[in-house]
């Protein structure tokens, strides 16, 4: 069981790092002029749509990703046998990171397309929210109410 736990944590850390890599890579692509900047700059209607979309994604997906995981953890995952709990924990962690990645990349794109800092602010909030989701052994053990001794049995 210890081996499965280490594998799960390694996978979750890689997926978490992928979110950060994608965000930084997208920003680098825009900054190096590989992707076009300012597509909608000057178009008031599209700027408004992009900013509102960015704000709504951030407002909806950050609490949803954090709260949905917590509700699933307390109501569903904790009641499962350990092997199934680990699978469910992985699935919900992936969903949480995916939601934050969507919000981050969409907001960052909105920033570069409109050149308005609203998208940048939303990206910053999403990236900061992701710091509450850093995977690790201690976090997994505490969230599943496990101890190191119960894993070795």
C-alpha positions in Angstrom: 0.0 0.0 0.0 2.9 2.3 0.7 4.1 1.9 -2.9 0.7 2.8 -4.3 0.6 5.9 -2.1 4.0 7.1 -3.2 3.0 6.5 -6.9 -0.3 8.5 -6.3 1.6 11.4 -4.7 4.1 11.4 -7.5 1.3 11.5 -10.1 -0.6 14.3 -8.3 2.6 16.4 -8.0 3.3 16.0 -11.7 -0.2 17.1 -12.5 0.0 20.0 -10.2 3.4 21.1 -11.7 1.8 20.7 -15.2 -0.8 23.4 -14.3 2.0 25.8 -13.4 4.1 24.9 -16.5 1.1 25.4 -18.8 0.4 28.8 -17.2 4.0 30.0 -17.5 4.3 28.5 -21.0 1.2 30.3 -22.2 2.6 33.6 -20.8 5.9 32.9 -22.5 4.3 32.2 -25.8 2.4 35.5 -25.6 5.5 37.5 -24.4 7.7 36.1 -27.2 5.0 37.1 -29.8 4.4 33.5 -30.8 0.8 33.9 -29.9 -0.8 37.2 -30.9 -1.5 39.9 -28.3 -4.1 42.6 -28.3 -6.6 40.8 -30.6 -9.5 42.5 -29.1 -7.8 45.7 -27.7 -9.9 48.6 -28.8 -13.1 46.6 -29.4 -15.2 47.6 -26.4 -17.7 44.8 -26.8 -15.2 42.0 -27.0 -13.1 43.5 -24.2 -16.2 43.5 -22.0 -17.1 39.9 -22.9 -13.6 38.7 -22.3 -13.3 40.5 -18.9 -16.7 39.3 -17.7 -15.9 35.7 -18.8 -12.6 35.9 -17.0 -14.2 37.2 -13.8 -17.0 34.7 -13.9 -14.7 31.8 -14.5 -12.5 32.9 -11.6 -15.5 33.6 -9.2 -17.1 30.3 -10.1 -14.2 27.8 -10.5 -12.0 28.7 -7.6 -14.7 28.1 -4.9 -16.2 25.2 -6.9 -12.8 23.5 -7.1 -12.0 23.9 -3.4 -15.5 23.3 -2.0 -16.4 20.4 -4.3 -13.3 18.5 -3.4 -13.9 19.1 0.3 -17.5 18.0 0.1 -16.5 14.9 -1.9 -13.8 14.2 0.6 -16.0 14.4 3.7 -19.1 12.7 2.3 -17.8 10.1 -0.2 -14.1 9.4 -0.1 -13.7 8.9 3.7 -16.4 6.2 3.7 -14.6 4.1 1.0 -12.1 1.3 1.5 -8.5 2.5 1.3 -7.8 1.3 -2.3 -11.1 2.9 -3.6 -10.5 6.0 -1.5 -7.1 6.5 -3.1 -8.6 6.2 -6.6 -11.4 8.6 -5.8 -9.0 11.0 -4.1 -6.9 11.0 -7.3 -9.9 11.6 -9.5 -11.2 14.5 -7.4 -7.7 16.0 -7.2 -7.4 15.9 -10.9 -10.8 17.6 -11.3 -9.8 20.3 -8.9 -6.5 21.0 -10.7 -8.3 20.9 -14.1 -10.8 23.5 -13.0 -8.1 25.8 -11.7 -6.1 25.3 -14.9 -9.0 26.2 -17.1 -9.6 29.4 -15.1 -5.9 30.3 -15.1 -5.4 29.8 -18.9 -8.7 31.5 -19.9 -7.9 34.5 -17.7 -4.4 34.8 -19.0 -5.6 34.6 -22.5 -8.2 37.3 -21.8 -5.5 39.5 -20.5 -3.3 39.1 -23.5 -6.2 39.4 -26.0 -7.6 42.6 -24.4 -4.4 44.0 -22.8 -6.5 44.8 -19.7 -5.2 43.8 -16.3 -8.5 42.3 -15.2 -7.5 39.0 -16.8 -4.1 39.2 -15.1 -5.7 39.8 -11.7 -8.0 36.7 -12.2 -5.0 34.6 -13.3 -3.1 35.7 -10.1 -6.1 34.8 -7.9 -6.3 31.4 -9.6 -2.6 30.7 -9.2 -2.8 31.7 -5.5 -5.8 29.5 -5.0 -3.8 26.6 -6.4 -1.4 27.0 -3.5 -4.1 25.5 -1.3 -4.0 22.4 -3.5 -0.3 21.4 -3.3 -0.3 17.6 -3.1 1.9 15.8 -0.6 2.0 12.8 1.7 1.1 14.6 4.8 -1.9 16.4 3.2 -3.2 13.1 1.8 -2.8 11.3 5.1 -4.6 14.1 7.0 -7.4 14.5 4.4 -8.1 10.7 4.4 -7.7 10.5 8.2 -4.9 8.0 7.9 -1.6 7.5 9.7 1.7 6.0 8.6 1.1 3.0 10.8 -2.3 2.2 9.2 -0.6 2.1 5.8 2.0 -0.5 6.7 -0.6 -2.9 8.0 
